[in-house]
Amino acid sequence: SLLGDAEDSGAVLALQSRVNGGRRENDSIVLEVDGSEIACDHVVIAAGLSSHEIARRIMTTSDENVRIPRQFFAKGNYYKLENQSHGFSRLVYPLPDDKGGLGIHATIDLSGTLKFGPDVEWLPPQTTVDELDLSVDRSRADLFYDAVRRYWPHLSEGNLV
């Protein structure tokens, strides 16, 4: 397995471990993890939306070789089709959106429900992880009707929920 190969090469997988800080020390990165210190040659941060915060805890911006990129958030909304039959049997991808993303596409889930999305909703640059609102923005429905009708003009008004 990939994990076995990595461990054979000296890697350590540390799940459910809080990284409290870290520092560069010679050619290593020393992590402060749950009260212990671990010296590493390489670190892969796989903490999802909190990755940038962990990177800041580990590295200092005074090191000119370290660049922690600024984090920008984009949210994708989905709507599902109700009260209307459809003839879709495959995914439908329109041309990509110039704002990012693949465009609002048609997806059929395992229960046969047709869903459209995601759109790309860029959030204000000052948005933090704690301020993220992942609920569907109902005010974007008109954008969905317009986008879907470009490839499926038979979409009836009021059937996206």
Solvent accessible surface area in square Angstrom, and as a share of the most:
residue,aa,sasa,rsa
1,S,116,0.75
2,L,154,0.77
3,L,79,0.39
4,G,27,0.26
5,D,90,0.47
6,A,36,0.28
7,E,86,0.39
8,D,127,0.66
9,S,101,0.65
10,G,62,0.60
11,A,49,0.38
12,V,119,0.68
13,L,95,0.47
14,A,56,0.43
15,L,128,0.64
16,Q,185,0.82
17,S,40,0.26
18,R,142,0.52
19,V,25,0.14
20,N,72,0.37
21,G,8,0.07
22,G,14,0.14
23,R,88,0.32
24,R,115,0.42
25,E,76,0.34
26,N,146,0.75
27,D,140,0.72
28,S,30,0.20
29,I,29,0.15
30,V,9,0.05
31,L,16,0.08
32,E,65,0.29
33,V,13,0.08
34,D,89,0.46
35,G,81,0.78
36,S,64,0.41
37,E,107,0.48
38,I,64,0.32
39,A,76,0.59
40,C,25,0.15
41,D,109,0.57
42,H,161,0.72
43,V,47,0.27
44,V,138,0.79
45,I,61,0.31
46,A,98,0.76
47,A,38,0.29
48,G,59,0.56
49,L,88,0.44
50,S,48,0.31
51,S,30,0.19
52,H,34,0.15
53,E,68,0.31
54,I,27,0.14
55,A,17,0.13
56,R,114,0.42
57,R,74,0.27
58,I,4,0.02
59,M,28,0.12
60,T,82,0.48
61,T,116,0.68
62,S,104,0.67
63,D,35,0.18
64,E,165,0.74
65,N,128,0.66
66,V,27,0.16
67,R,193,0.70
68,I,36,0.18
69,P,78,0.49
70,R,145,0.53
71,Q,44,0.20
72,F,111,0.46
73,F,18,0.07
74,A,52,0.41
75,K,24,0.10
76,G,39,0.37
77,N,2,0.01
78,Y,96,0.37
79,Y,5,0.02
80,K,79,0.34
81,L,14,0.07
82,E,67,0.30
83,N,138,0.71
84,Q,45,0.20
85,S,97,0.63
86,H,59,0.26
87,G,76,0.73
88,F,35,0.15
89,S,88,0.57
90,R,183,0.67
91,L,94,0.47
92,V,45,0.26
93,Y,113,0.43
94,P,43,0.27
95,L,159,0.79
96,P,92,0.58
97,D,55,0.28
98,D,140,0.73
99,K,132,0.56
100,G,29,0.28
101,G,46,0.44
102,L,105,0.52
103,G,8,0.08
104,I,16,0.08
105,H,16,0.07
106,A,0,0.00
107,T,39,0.23
108,I,51,0.26
109,D,46,0.24
110,L,194,0.97
111,S,96,0.62
112,G,40,0.39
113,T,41,0.24
114,L,2,0.01
115,K,68,0.29
116,F,0,0.00
117,G,0,0.00
118,P,40,0.25
119,D,10,0.05
120,V,25,0.14
121,E,29,0.13
122,W,142,0.50
123,L,34,0.17
124,P,73,0.46
125,P,74,0.47
126,Q,134,0.60
127,T,22,0.13
128,T,68,0.39
129,V,49,0.28
130,D,141,0.73
131,E,108,0.49
132,L,34,0.17
133,D,89,0.46
134,L,133,0.66
135,S,67,0.43
136,V,55,0.32
137,D,43,0.22
138,R,151,0.55
139,S,95,0.62
140,R,45,0.16
141,A,23,0.18
142,D,101,0.53
143,L,92,0.46
144,F,0,0.00
145,Y,13,0.05
146,D,81,0.42
147,A,15,0.11
148,V,0,0.00
149,R,77,0.28
150,R,192,0.70
151,Y,56,0.21
152,W,27,0.09
153,P,93,0.59
154,H,134,0.60
155,L,6,0.03
156,S,51,0.33
157,E,121,0.54
158,G,52,0.50
159,N,18,0.09
160,L,13,0.06
161,V,68,0.39
